[in-house]
Amino acid sequence: MTEEKPAKRAKSLKQMFEADLLEEREAIRFYTQAVLDATAEGDIGTRKLFEQIVLDEEGHAAWLELQLELLERMGEQNFVAKYHSGAAAS
């Protein structure tokens, strides 16, 4: 496993999403290697488990990429206003 790094406080949504995306990409690399290792060992159950984790992490990364794209297009103030007002209506 990798060494834990101290958490940094994001100064903007963009920084927060970018930091989260970096973590997701690191997790994807880690679990992809775990899939390869399990495959090499002939451990099908572990391989399938790690494959599912990779798919979940890829979904998280895709969501974060979408948020970054929307944030870029809308600007942070409009992005926050859209989601804040949507939560209040629920």
HURA-V28310 format. One record per helix or strand. SS is the DSSP state (~ for helix, > for strand). FROM is the first residue (numbers start at 1). LEN is the number of residues. If there is no record, write none. Layout:
BEGIN
ss:SS from:FROM len:LEN
ss:SS from:FROM len:LEN
END
This chain:
BEGIN
ss:~ from:13 len:29
ss:~ from:44 len:31
ss:~ from:76 len:14
END
